Amino acid sequence: MIERSIRFNIHSQHTLTELLEQKKSLSNLYTYNPGEKIAESEIASAIEEAIHAEPSPYDSHPAPHTRFELVHALDTGHTDRTGSTVAELWDLFQDKETLQLSGVAENVSGGEKTKVFFRLAI
């Protein structure tokens, strides 16, 4: 998500700068190709900067580098075919059974109560 957002922002900046300088109109930002090729080093540098940026007091989530560190610190004992650590989302919860049971609701149909079980799709 970080990479896609940065690629789009840089593409937009280059496109709009070029069009303003040349006094051209724009019919479709998504399909326009700026005359000057965007350097991959510019994109890589912006991605690194975004990943390592410190969060502001208004951010609702930790900074990306902090999230990466937290995920890599999980030691589940499971690995995938590439040797990377694998974990299920449920492993992040201390009391997963209570959370799973909170997915039980009562269904009242025709005056009769029945329990309906559903899974949380995360």
Beta strands, then each sheet from edge to edge (+ up, - down):
strand 1: 78-79
strand 2: 85-86
strand 3: 104-109
strand 4: 112-117
sheet 1: 1+ 2-
sheet 2: 3+ 4-
end
